[in-house]
Amino acid sequence: MKRFILAGLLACQIQSLQAEGPAGYTEALALYGQGKYEDSLAKVRNIFDANRNSLHVRMLAAANHSRLGRPQDAITHLQYAIKDHPESAPAVAMLAAIYRRQGNLGDAQALIGRAIGLDGKNLDYRIESARIYYKSGNFAAARRVVGEILAQQSTHQEALALEGLILLQLGDSETAAFRLRHALMQKGGSKVFVSDIYNNMAVALRKSAEGLQKAGNPGEAAARRTEAVEMLARALELNPNNPSARANKNAN
């Protein structure tokens, strides 16, 4: 079976960390931005005792722990952050994203609903809600939320990419490929995220090729398979460690 990818959300919430924090925070944030998560966490520890009630310090600590594969430490920091700052939508949304990644989908959906209640205009929170619905298998609800996002911003890259995944699950590989291709036309997105879109595009093209072959159109099917190989190559060029793309390449 071809593997497709549901992108993560934590990076979207990190934007909320850009606000001014206590002395030493900017340096810790810069290290986080460079991918030096242990170094960033060490800087956070240096300023933590004097700033344990700081929303930004707590969230940055949580982000570092999450990147380092320590979700429970991240959860603890975020729970304290939310206790001290109950109106902080970014902290609530970040916790929702971590719960979603852990498979705690009920709590994740409740939290992201709370974040949306605090900041209903934030599309990042709405796309996270759609991700949680997707992961829970409620594709109808996920597509409804994605549709609401695209009605407001038709070029929203992650919404387009997620709708492509939903359509793949629903068996509509042709429209899935169309949506994923549209997502690839948008600027922005990290290399890891765009690599995932290319991989998912390859899956859609392969499934489309299967349908065309069964329909008696071998020439068009061959062209789709060739393009699928190209999409996988681009996925691995952007992120050589993309596990799903590597698995899909090996399965061909």
The 8 nearest C-alpha neighbors of each residue, nearest first, counted from 0:
[[1, 2, 250, 247, 202, 3, 246, 251],
 [2, 0, 247, 202, 3, 250, 246, 243],
 [3, 1, 243, 0, 247, 4, 202, 246],
 [2, 4, 199, 1, 243, 198, 202, 5],
 [3, 5, 6, 195, 199, 2, 243, 198],
 [4, 6, 7, 3, 161, 130, 164, 195],
 [5, 7, 4, 192, 8, 195, 161, 157],
 [8, 6, 9, 5, 10, 96, 100, 192],
 [7, 9, 10, 11, 96, 6, 127, 12],
 [10, 8, 12, 11, 7, 93, 96, 13],
 [9, 11, 13, 12, 8, 14, 7, 62],
 [12, 10, 9, 13, 8, 14, 123, 15],
 [11, 13, 14, 9, 10, 15, 93, 89],
 [14, 12, 10, 15, 16, 11, 9, 17],
 [15, 13, 12, 16, 17, 11, 10, 18],
 [14, 16, 13, 17, 12, 89, 18, 11],
 [15, 17, 13, 14, 18, 55, 59, 58],
 [18, 16, 15, 14, 19, 13, 28, 20],
 [19, 17, 16, 20, 15, 55, 14, 25],
 [18, 20, 17, 21, 25, 24, 16, 55],
 [19, 21, 24, 55, 18, 22, 25, 56],
 [20, 22, 24, 23, 19, 50, 25, 53],
 [23, 21, 24, 20, 25, 46, 26, 19],
 [24, 22, 26, 25, 21, 27, 46, 42],
 [23, 25, 27, 26, 21, 22, 20, 28],
 [26, 24, 28, 27, 23, 29, 20, 22],
 [25, 27, 29, 28, 24, 23, 30, 42],
 [28, 26, 39, 24, 30, 42, 25, 29],
 [27, 29, 31, 25, 26, 30, 24, 32],
 [30, 28, 32, 26, 31, 27, 25, 33],
 [31, 29, 33, 39, 27, 35, 32, 28],
 [30, 32, 28, 34, 36, 33, 29, 35],
 [31, 33, 29, 30, 34, 28, 35, 36],
 [34, 32, 30, 31, 35, 29, 36, 28],
 [33, 35, 31, 32, 36, 30, 39, 37],
 [36, 34, 30, 31, 38, 33, 37, 39],
 [35, 37, 39, 63, 31, 38, 34, 40],
 [36, 38, 40, 39, 35, 41, 63, 67],
 [39, 37, 41, 40, 36, 35, 42, 30],
 [38, 40, 27, 36, 30, 42, 41, 37],
 [39, 41, 43, 37, 42, 38, 36, 60],
 [40, 42, 38, 44, 43, 39, 37, 45],
 [43, 41, 45, 39, 40, 27, 44, 38],
 [42, 44, 40, 45, 41, 46, 47, 27],
 [43, 45, 47, 41, 42, 46, 40, 48],
 [46, 44, 42, 43, 47, 41, 48, 23],
 [47, 45, 43, 44, 49, 48, 50, 23],
 [46, 48, 44, 50, 51, 49, 43, 45],
 [49, 47, 50, 51, 46, 44, 45, 52],
 [48, 50, 47, 46, 51, 52, 45, 53],
 [51, 49, 47, 53, 52, 48, 46, 56],
 [50, 52, 47, 53, 48, 49, 57, 56],
 [53, 51, 50, 54, 83, 80, 57, 56],
 [54, 52, 50, 56, 55, 51, 57, 80],
 [53, 55, 57, 56, 80, 58, 52, 84],
 [56, 54, 58, 57, 53, 16, 59, 20],
 [55, 57, 59, 53, 58, 54, 60, 43],
 [56, 58, 60, 54, 55, 59, 76, 80],
 [59, 57, 61, 55, 60, 56, 62, 54],
 [58, 60, 62, 56, 61, 57, 55, 63],
 [59, 61, 57, 63, 58, 62, 56, 40],
 [62, 60, 73, 58, 64, 59, 63, 76],
 [61, 63, 59, 65, 60, 64, 58, 66],
 [64, 62, 66, 60, 36, 65, 61, 67],
 [63, 65, 67, 69, 61, 73, 66, 62],
 [66, 64, 70, 62, 68, 67, 69, 63],
 [67, 65, 63, 64, 68, 62, 36, 69],
 [66, 68, 64, 65, 69, 63, 36, 37],
 [69, 67, 65, 66, 70, 64, 63, 71],
 [68, 70, 64, 65, 71, 67, 72, 73],
 [71, 69, 73, 65, 72, 68, 74, 64],
 [70, 72, 74, 73, 69, 75, 64, 65],
 [73, 71, 75, 74, 70, 69, 64, 76],
 [72, 74, 61, 70, 64, 71, 76, 75],
 [75, 73, 71, 77, 72, 76, 78, 70],
 [74, 76, 72, 78, 77, 73, 71, 79],
 [77, 75, 79, 73, 74, 78, 57, 61],
 [76, 78, 80, 74, 79, 75, 81, 90],
 [77, 79, 75, 81, 80, 76, 74, 82],
 [78, 80, 82, 76, 77, 81, 83, 75],
 [81, 79, 77, 83, 78, 82, 54, 84],
 [82, 80, 85, 84, 78, 83, 79, 77],
 [81, 83, 79, 80, 85, 84, 78, 77],
 [84, 82, 80, 81, 85, 79, 52, 54],
 [83, 85, 81, 86, 87, 82, 80, 54],
 [86, 84, 81, 87, 82, 83, 80, 88],
 [87, 85, 84, 88, 117, 81, 91, 114],
 [88, 86, 85, 84, 89, 90, 91, 81],
 [87, 89, 114, 91, 90, 117, 92, 86],
 [90, 88, 92, 91, 87, 93, 12, 15],
 [91, 89, 93, 92, 88, 87, 77, 94],
 [90, 92, 88, 94, 89, 93, 114, 110],
 [93, 91, 95, 89, 94, 90, 111, 114],
 [92, 94, 96, 90, 95, 91, 89, 12],
 [93, 95, 97, 91, 96, 92, 98, 90],
 [96, 94, 107, 92, 98, 93, 110, 97],
 [97, 95, 99, 93, 94, 98, 8, 92],
 [98, 96, 100, 94, 99, 95, 101, 93],
 [97, 99, 101, 103, 95, 107, 100, 96],
 [100, 98, 96, 102, 104, 101, 97, 107],
 [99, 101, 97, 98, 102, 96, 103, 7],
 [102, 100, 98, 99, 103, 97, 104, 70],
 [101, 103, 99, 104, 100, 98, 134, 107],
 [104, 102, 98, 99, 101, 105, 106, 107],
 [103, 105, 107, 99, 102, 106, 108, 131],
 [104, 106, 108, 107, 103, 109, 99, 102],
 [107, 105, 109, 108, 104, 103, 110, 98],
 [106, 108, 95, 104, 110, 98, 105, 109],
 [109, 107, 111, 105, 110, 106, 104, 112],
 [110, 108, 106, 112, 107, 111, 105, 113],
 [111, 109, 113, 107, 112, 108, 95, 91],
 [110, 112, 114, 108, 113, 92, 109, 95],
 [111, 113, 115, 109, 110, 114, 108, 116],
 [112, 114, 116, 110, 111, 115, 117, 109],
 [115, 113, 88, 111, 117, 116, 112, 92],
 [116, 114, 119, 118, 112, 117, 113, 124],
 [115, 117, 113, 114, 118, 119, 112, 111],
 [116, 118, 114, 115, 88, 119, 113, 86],
 [119, 117, 115, 120, 116, 121, 114, 88],
 [118, 120, 115, 121, 116, 117, 114, 122],
 [119, 121, 118, 122, 115, 124, 125, 123],
 [120, 122, 123, 119, 124, 118, 125, 115],
 [121, 123, 125, 124, 120, 126, 148, 119],
 [124, 122, 126, 125, 121, 127, 11, 12],
 [125, 123, 127, 122, 126, 121, 115, 128],
 [124, 126, 122, 128, 127, 123, 129, 144],
 [127, 125, 129, 123, 128, 124, 122, 130],
 [126, 128, 130, 124, 125, 129, 123, 131],
 [129, 127, 125, 131, 126, 130, 111, 132],
 [128, 130, 141, 126, 132, 127, 131, 144],
 [131, 129, 127, 133, 128, 132, 134, 126],
 [130, 132, 134, 128, 133, 129, 135, 99],
 [133, 131, 141, 137, 129, 135, 130, 134],
 [134, 132, 130, 136, 131, 138, 135, 141],
 [133, 135, 131, 136, 132, 130, 137, 104],
 [136, 134, 132, 133, 137, 131, 104, 138],
 [137, 135, 133, 134, 138, 132, 141, 131],
 [136, 138, 132, 139, 135, 133, 140, 141],
 [137, 139, 141, 133, 140, 136, 142, 165],
 [138, 140, 142, 141, 137, 143, 132, 133],
 [139, 141, 143, 142, 138, 137, 132, 144],
 [142, 140, 129, 138, 132, 144, 133, 143],
 [143, 141, 145, 139, 144, 140, 146, 138],
 [142, 144, 140, 146, 141, 145, 139, 147],
 [145, 143, 147, 146, 141, 142, 129, 140],
 [146, 144, 142, 148, 147, 143, 158, 149],
 [145, 147, 143, 149, 144, 148, 142, 150],
 [146, 148, 144, 150, 145, 149, 143, 151],
 [149, 147, 145, 151, 146, 150, 152, 144],
 [150, 148, 153, 152, 146, 151, 147, 145],
 [149, 151, 147, 148, 152, 153, 146, 145],
 [152, 150, 149, 148, 153, 147, 146, 155],
 [153, 151, 149, 154, 155, 150, 148, 147],
 [152, 154, 149, 155, 150, 151, 148, 159],
 [155, 153, 152, 156, 185, 149, 159, 182],
 [156, 154, 158, 152, 153, 157, 159, 149],
 [157, 155, 182, 159, 158, 154, 185, 160],
 [156, 158, 160, 159, 155, 161, 182, 126],
 [157, 159, 161, 160, 155, 156, 145, 162],
 [160, 158, 162, 156, 182, 157, 161, 178],
 [161, 159, 157, 163, 179, 158, 162, 182],
 [162, 160, 164, 158, 163, 159, 157, 165],
 [161, 163, 165, 159, 164, 160, 158, 166],
 [162, 164, 175, 160, 166, 161, 178, 179],
 [165, 163, 167, 161, 162, 166, 168, 160],
 [164, 166, 162, 168, 167, 163, 138, 161],
 [165, 167, 169, 175, 163, 171, 168, 164],
 [168, 166, 164, 170, 172, 169, 165, 171],
 [167, 169, 165, 166, 170, 164, 171, 138],
 [168, 170, 166, 167, 171, 165, 138, 172],
 [171, 169, 167, 168, 172, 166, 206, 175],
 [172, 170, 166, 173, 167, 169, 174, 175],
 [171, 173, 175, 203, 167, 207, 174, 170],
 [174, 172, 176, 175, 171, 207, 177, 203],
 [173, 175, 177, 176, 172, 171, 178, 166],
 [176, 174, 163, 172, 166, 178, 173, 177],
 [175, 177, 179, 173, 174, 203, 178, 200],
 [178, 176, 174, 180, 175, 179, 181, 173],
 [179, 177, 181, 175, 163, 180, 176, 159],
 [180, 178, 182, 176, 160, 181, 163, 177],
 [179, 181, 183, 177, 182, 178, 176, 184],
 [180, 182, 178, 184, 179, 183, 177, 185],
 [183, 181, 179, 156, 159, 180, 184, 185],
 [184, 182, 180, 181, 185, 179, 196, 193],
 [183, 185, 181, 182, 180, 186, 156, 179],
 [186, 184, 183, 182, 156, 187, 154, 181],
 [187, 185, 184, 188, 183, 156, 182, 154],
 [188, 186, 185, 189, 156, 193, 190, 183],
 [187, 189, 192, 193, 190, 186, 156, 191],
 [188, 190, 192, 191, 193, 187, 194, 237],
 [191, 189, 193, 192, 237, 194, 188, 238],
 [190, 192, 194, 189, 193, 238, 195, 237],
 [193, 191, 195, 189, 194, 190, 188, 196],
 [192, 194, 196, 190, 195, 191, 188, 189],
 [195, 193, 234, 191, 197, 192, 196, 237],
 [194, 196, 198, 192, 193, 197, 4, 199],
 [195, 197, 193, 199, 198, 194, 200, 192],
 [198, 196, 200, 234, 194, 230, 195, 199],
 [199, 197, 195, 201, 200, 196, 231, 244],
 [198, 200, 202, 196, 3, 201, 197, 195],
 [201, 199, 197, 203, 198, 202, 176, 179],
 [200, 202, 227, 198, 204, 199, 230, 203],
 [201, 203, 199, 205, 200, 204, 1, 206],
 [204, 202, 200, 172, 206, 176, 201, 205],
 [205, 203, 207, 201, 206, 202, 227, 223],
 [206, 204, 208, 202, 207, 203, 224, 227],
 [207, 205, 209, 203, 208, 204, 172, 202],
 [206, 208, 204, 210, 205, 209, 172, 173],
 [209, 207, 220, 205, 211, 206, 210, 223],
 [210, 208, 206, 212, 207, 211, 213, 205],
 [211, 209, 207, 213, 208, 212, 214, 206],
 [210, 212, 214, 208, 216, 220, 213, 209],
 [211, 213, 217, 209, 215, 216, 214, 210],
 [212, 214, 210, 215, 211, 209, 216, 217],
 [215, 213, 211, 212, 216, 210, 217, 209],
 [214, 216, 212, 213, 217, 211, 210, 218],
 [215, 217, 211, 212, 218, 219, 214, 220],
 [218, 216, 220, 212, 219, 215, 221, 211],
 [219, 217, 221, 220, 216, 222, 212, 211],
 [220, 218, 222, 221, 217, 216, 223, 211],
 [219, 221, 208, 217, 223, 211, 218, 222],
 [222, 220, 224, 218, 219, 223, 217, 225],
 [221, 223, 219, 225, 220, 224, 226, 218],
 [224, 222, 226, 220, 225, 221, 208, 204],
 [225, 223, 227, 221, 226, 222, 205, 208],
 [226, 224, 222, 228, 227, 223, 221, 229],
 [225, 227, 229, 223, 228, 224, 230, 222],
 [228, 226, 201, 224, 230, 229, 225, 204],
 [227, 229, 231, 225, 226, 230, 232, 224],
 [228, 230, 226, 232, 227, 231, 233, 225],
 [231, 229, 227, 233, 197, 201, 232, 228],
 [232, 230, 234, 228, 233, 229, 198, 201],
 [231, 233, 229, 235, 230, 234, 236, 228],
 [234, 232, 236, 230, 231, 235, 237, 229],
 [235, 233, 194, 231, 197, 232, 237, 236],
 [234, 236, 239, 238, 232, 237, 233, 231],
 [235, 237, 233, 234, 238, 239, 232, 194],
 [238, 236, 235, 234, 190, 194, 233, 239],
 [237, 239, 235, 240, 241, 236, 191, 194],
 [240, 238, 235, 241, 236, 237, 234, 245],
 [241, 239, 238, 242, 235, 245, 244, 243],
 [240, 242, 238, 244, 239, 243, 245, 235],
 [243, 241, 245, 244, 240, 246, 239, 247],
 [242, 244, 246, 245, 2, 241, 247, 3],
 [243, 245, 247, 246, 241, 242, 198, 248],
 [246, 244, 248, 242, 243, 247, 241, 249],
 [245, 247, 243, 249, 244, 248, 242, 250],
 [248, 246, 244, 250, 245, 249, 1, 243],
 [249, 247, 245, 250, 251, 246, 244, 231],
 [248, 250, 246, 247, 251, 245, 244, 243],
 [251, 249, 247, 248, 246, 1, 0, 245],
 [250, 248, 249, 247, 228, 246, 1, 205]]
